[in-house]
């Protein structure tokens, strides 16, 4: 069995799980939006598996999805899901019941799985980009049925290179609770944890840097007897007042404050005397600011100039002949020659939109081989305001 310590330290293993947990948390949100149900993806378990150790008995029969990172990262992300879980997800997407005995991964089913994974992994890539600080893009997901573990290993494993296997728990509200597997190369995982700062070497360097930065301060510490509790309280009070000093009024008498300290006061007590009792003016002067009154007169010429500026603003005009709603299943069945029936009857007026707001209705006409609209009704300003 491969030892994780040969490739990653315990901290790096935790880092891999945390990074993937963040990215797949975004995937769960995207999946929830598509299914209309609460989706939770949690509790990653990270292992390093070589060719001989890898097995998929927990998710067989399985459906695989391959995603390739195009920019930002190099490598593939392989996901293995239970075939029955995929069936239940497709039932929600297609608003239909699919019998387990008759379920087949045909072209329509694979297309639906690819679209779902495209939304999920697109959200995951965006989350990864936020983590590592660089843009991450993915290719179009490729879905396939996993016939057996041996054929999968022969395609994606190299005999001398293990892969990182991450188990996730997935829960879809009122549907199922299950597991799925995400697999990445060792090099890709090292890239992720190094970008996020989980590399053990970087931790040691940072610790050394912190230790070195603290040494000069220790070197100048006075070799006096231990401070009393009163001295410590005085230093803390002085430090707190010092933090607020930049926003206080001018204190010209502060440099003379140390000379006013009582005799016997230790040197550490001076900051307390300097900042704890600053000399402020007792009677601050109030500045009477009078408002400036100016009379502005808008002439007809000014108004015309302003209108001219507004008149030159371009607006987007579009015409909508109708709308309709289709199920995901029906949209996936679109092909050349498919007919889409809209909610408008022949001869009905079309809507004219300006910057997304319907402002008029009219009839479709043809002008010099181009379509046009003859305005027959302009929507009242009050109706437009009420619709906002």
C-alpha positions in Angstrom: 0.0 0.0 0.0 1.3 3.5 -0.9 2.3 5.6 2.1 0.9 9.1 1.9 4.1 10.3 3.7 6.1 9.3 0.7 4.4 12.1 -1.3 2.6 14.4 1.2 3.0 15.4 4.8 -0.1 15.2 7.1 -0.5 18.9 6.8 -0.4 18.7 3.0 -3.0 16.0 3.0 -5.3 18.2 5.1 -4.6 21.1 2.7 -5.6 19.0 -0.3 -8.9 18.1 1.4 -9.6 21.7 2.4 -8.9 23.1 -1.1 -11.1 20.5 -2.8 -13.8 21.0 -0.1 -13.9 24.7 -0.9 -14.0 24.2 -4.7 -16.7 21.4 -4.5 -18.7 23.5 -2.1 -19.2 25.9 -5.1 -20.1 22.9 -7.2 -22.8 21.9 -4.7 -24.3 25.4 -5.0 -24.3 25.2 -8.8 -25.9 21.7 -8.7 -28.5 22.9 -6.2 -29.5 25.7 -8.6 -30.0 23.3 -11.5 -31.9 20.6 -9.5 -33.9 23.0 -7.3 -33.0 21.1 -4.2 -30.5 21.5 -1.4 -27.2 19.8 -2.2 -24.4 19.2 0.3 -20.9 17.9 -0.5 -18.7 17.4 2.6 -16.1 15.3 4.5 -13.3 14.6 2.0 -11.1 11.6 2.7 -7.7 11.9 0.9 -5.6 8.9 0.0 -2.7 8.2 -2.4 -3.3 5.1 -4.5 -1.0 3.3 -6.9 -2.0 1.1 -9.9 -2.3 -2.1 -7.8 -4.2 -0.6 -4.9 -6.8 1.3 -6.8 -10.4 -0.1 -6.8 -13.8 1.3 -7.3 -16.0 -1.2 -5.5 -17.7 1.5 -3.4 -19.1 3.2 -6.5 -19.6 0.4 -9.0 -21.3 0.3 -11.4 -19.8 3.8 -12.1 -20.1 6.7 -14.5 -16.9 8.7 -15.1 -16.4 12.3 -16.0 -13.1 13.7 -17.3 -12.3 17.4 -17.0 -9.1 18.9 -18.3 -7.7 22.1 -16.9 -6.9 24.4 -19.9 -5.4 27.5 -18.1 -4.1 28.1 -14.7 -3.5 24.4 -13.9 -2.1 21.5 -15.8 -3.7 18.1 -15.5 -7.1 16.2 -15.4 -9.8 15.9 -12.8 -11.5 12.6 -12.9 -14.9 12.0 -11.1 -16.5 8.7 -10.5 -20.2 8.6 -9.5 -22.5 5.7 -8.9 -24.6 4.9 -12.0 -27.8 4.8 -9.9 -27.0 8.2 -8.4 -26.7 9.6 -11.9 -30.1 8.0 -12.8 -31.8 9.8 -9.9 -30.2 13.1 -10.8 -31.4 12.7 -14.4 -34.9 12.0 -13.1 -34.9 15.4 -11.5 -33.5 17.2 -14.5 -35.9 15.6 -17.0 -39.0 15.6 -14.8 -39.6 11.9 -15.5 -39.2 8.6 -13.8 -36.4 6.2 -15.1 -36.6 2.6 -14.1 -33.3 1.2 -12.8 -33.7 -1.9 -14.9 -34.1 0.0 -18.1 -31.7 2.9 -17.5 -29.0 3.2 -20.1 -26.4 5.9 -20.6 -27.4 6.8 -24.1 -26.4 10.0 -25.9 -29.1 12.1 -24.3 -28.2 10.9 -20.8 -24.5 11.5 -21.3 -25.3 15.0 -22.7 -27.3 15.9 -19.6 -24.5 14.6 -17.3 -21.9 16.7 -19.2 -24.0 19.8 -18.9 -24.5 19.3 -15.2 -20.8 18.7 -14.7 -20.0 21.7 -16.9 -21.9 23.9 -14.5 -20.5 22.2 -11.4 -16.9 22.2 -12.4 -17.1 25.7 -13.9 -18.1 26.9 -10.4 -15.4 24.7 -8.9 -12.8 26.3 -11.3 -13.9 29.8 -10.2 -13.4 28.9 -6.6 -10.0 27.4 -7.3 -9.0 30.6 -9.1 -9.9 32.5 -5.9 -7.8 30.1 -3.9 -4.6 30.1 -6.0 -4.9 33.6 -7.3 -4.9 32.9 -11.0 -7.5 32.3 -13.7 -8.5 28.7 -14.1 -10.4 27.4 -17.1 -11.6 23.9 -17.9 -12.5 22.0 -21.1 -15.9 20.6 -21.8 -16.5 17.6 -19.5 -16.5 14.1 -21.1 -18.8 11.6 -19.6 -18.4 7.8 -20.0 -19.5 4.6 -18.5 -16.8 2.7 -16.5 -17.0 -0.9 -17.6 -14.5 -2.2 -14.9 -11.7 -0.9 -12.7 -9.0 -2.6 -14.8 -9.9 -0.8 -18.0 -10.1 2.5 -16.1 -6.7 2.0 -14.6 -5.1 1.1 -17.9 -6.4 4.3 -19.4 -5.6 6.8 -16.6 -2.9 5.3 -14.5 0.8 5.1 -15.1 2.4 2.0 -13.6 5.1 4.0 -11.8 3.0 7.0 -10.7 0.2 6.9 -8.1 -2.9 9.2 -8.1 -4.6 11.1 -5.3 -8.0 9.7 -4.6 -10.5 11.8 -2.7 -13.8 10.5 -1.4 -16.7 12.9 -0.9 -20.1 12.5 0.8 -22.9 13.9 -1.3 -26.5 14.5 0.0 -29.3 15.7 -2.3 -32.4 16.7 -0.4 -35.2 14.1 -0.6 -33.2 12.1 -3.2 -30.2 10.2 -1.9 -27.1 10.3 0.3 -24.1 8.7 -1.3 -20.4 9.0 -2.1 -18.3 9.9 -5.2 -14.6 9.9 -6.0 -12.4 12.7 -7.4 -9.0 11.7 -8.7 -6.0 14.0 -9.5 -2.4 13.5 -10.2 0.3 14.0 -7.5 1.8 16.9 -9.5 -1.5 18.7 -9.7 -2.1 18.4 -6.0 1.4 19.7 -5.2 0.6 22.7 -7.4 -2.6 23.3 -5.6 -1.1 23.1 -2.1 1.9 25.2 -3.0 -0.3 27.9 -4.4 -2.4 27.9 -1.2 0.7 27.9 1.1 0.3 24.4 2.5 3.7 23.1 1.4 5.7 21.9 4.4 8.9 23.5 3.1 7.2 26.9 2.9 6.0 26.5 6.4 9.5 25.9 7.7 10.8 28.9 5.7 8.0 31.1 7.1 8.8 29.9 10.7 12.5 30.6 10.3 11.7 34.1 8.9 9.4 34.8 11.9 12.1 33.6 14.3 14.8 35.7 12.7 12.6 38.8 12.7 12.1 38.4 16.4 15.7 38.0 17.3 16.8 41.7 17.0 14.0 42.7 19.3 15.2 40.2 21.9 18.8 41.5 21.6 17.9 45.0 22.7 15.8 44.0 25.7 17.2 45.6 28.9 18.8 43.2 31.4 16.9 44.6 34.4 15.3 42.8 37.2 11.8 41.3 36.5 9.1 44.0 36.2 6.5 44.4 38.9 2.8 44.1 38.1 2.4 47.8 38.4 5.2 48.3 35.8 3.5 45.9 33.4 0.2 47.7 33.8 1.9 51.0 33.2 3.5 49.7 30.0 0.2 48.3 28.7 -1.6 51.5 29.4 1.1 53.5 27.6 1.0 51.2 24.6 -2.8 51.6 24.4 -2.6 55.4 24.6 0.2 55.4 22.1 -2.0 53.6 19.6 -4.6 56.3 19.9 -2.2 59.2 19.8 -2.2 59.9 16.0 -5.9 60.9 16.1 -5.6 63.2 19.2 -5.2 67.0 19.1 -1.7 68.5 19.1 0.2 68.0 22.3 3.1 70.4 22.5 3.9 69.6 26.1 4.4 65.9 25.7 8.3 66.0 25.4 8.4 67.5 29.0 6.1 64.9 30.5 8.9 62.4 31.5 10.4 65.1 33.8 7.1 65.2 35.8 7.2 61.6 36.8 7.5 60.9 40.5 10.9 59.9 41.8 11.5 56.2 42.0 9.4 55.6 38.9 11.1 53.0 36.7 12.2 53.8 33.2 9.3 51.6 31.9 6.8 53.9 33.5 7.6 57.0 31.4 5.3 56.0 28.5 2.4 55.9 30.9 3.1 59.4 32.1 3.7 60.6 28.6 0.4 59.4 27.1 -1.9 58.7 30.0 -2.2 62.3 31.0 -1.9 64.5 27.9 -2.3 68.2 28.2 -5.3 69.2 26.0 -6.7 72.7 25.6 -9.4 73.2 28.2 -11.5 75.6 26.1 -11.4 74.4 22.4 -12.4 77.1 20.0 -15.4 76.4 17.8 -15.1 77.2 14.2 -18.2 78.8 12.8 -18.6 77.7 9.3 -21.1 79.7 7.3 -22.8 78.0 4.3 -22.0 79.6 1.0 -25.2 80.6 -0.8 -25.0 80.7 -4.6 -27.7 81.3 -7.0 -27.8 79.0 -10.0 -29.9 80.0 -12.9 -30.4 77.5 -15.7 -30.8 79.3 -18.9 -32.6 77.9 -22.0 -29.2 77.6 -23.7 -27.9 75.4 -20.9 -30.9 73.2 -20.9 -30.6 72.8 -24.7 -27.0 71.8 -24.3 -27.8 69.2 -21.7 -30.6 67.8 -23.9 -28.2 67.6 -26.8 -25.8 65.5 -24.7 -28.6 63.1 -23.7 -29.8 62.9 -27.3 -26.5 61.4 -28.4 -26.7 58.4 -25.9 -27.1 55.2 -27.9 -29.8 52.8 -26.8 -30.3 49.1 -27.7 -33.6 48.5 -29.5 -34.9 44.9 -29.8 -38.1 43.2 -30.9 -39.6 40.2 -29.2 -42.1 38.1 -31.2 -42.9 35.7 -28.4 -41.7 33.4 -25.6 -42.1 29.8 -24.5 -40.8 27.4 -21.8 -39.3 24.0 -22.5 -38.1 21.1 -20.2 -34.4 20.3 -20.2 -35.3 17.0 -21.8 -37.0 18.8 -24.7 -34.2 21.2 -25.2 -31.6 18.4 -25.3 -33.7 16.8 -28.1 -33.5 19.9 -30.3 -32.1 19.2 -33.7 -32.2 20.6 -37.2 -35.8 21.0 -38.2 -37.2 21.1 -34.6 -40.2 23.3 -34.2 -40.6 25.7 -31.3 -44.1 27.1 -30.8 -44.2 30.5 -29.1 -47.0 32.0 -26.9 -48.1 34.6 -29.6 -50.6 34.0 -32.3 -50.1 34.8 -35.9 -51.0 38.5 -36.5 -50.4 39.4 -32.9 -48.5 42.6 -32.2 -44.8 42.3 -31.2 -43.1 44.0 -28.3 -40.5 46.7 -28.8 -37.8 46.8 -26.1 -35.4 49.7 -25.4 -32.5 48.7 -23.1 -34.6 45.7 -21.9 -37.7 47.8 -21.1 -40.9 47.3 -23.2 -41.9 50.7 -24.4 -44.2 50.0 -27.4 -46.1 47.4 -29.5 -46.3 47.1 -33.3 -46.8 45.1 -36.4 -44.0 43.3 -38.3 -43.4 44.7 -41.8 -40.9 44.3 -44.5 -38.8 47.3 -45.7 -36.4 46.8 -48.6 -35.9 43.1 -47.8 -35.4 43.8 -44.1 -37.8 43.2 -41.3 -39.2 46.2 -39.5 -41.9 47.2 -37.0 -44.7 49.7 -37.5 -45.4 51.2 -34.1 -49.1 50.9 -33.3 -49.1 51.6 -29.5 -46.7 53.4 -27.2 -46.9 52.3 -23.6 -47.6 55.2 -21.2 -44.9 56.5 -19.0 -46.9 55.7 -15.9 -47.3 52.1 -17.0 -43.5 51.8 -17.5 -42.8 53.2 -14.0 -45.4 50.8 -12.4 -43.7 47.9 -14.1 -40.3 48.7 -12.6 
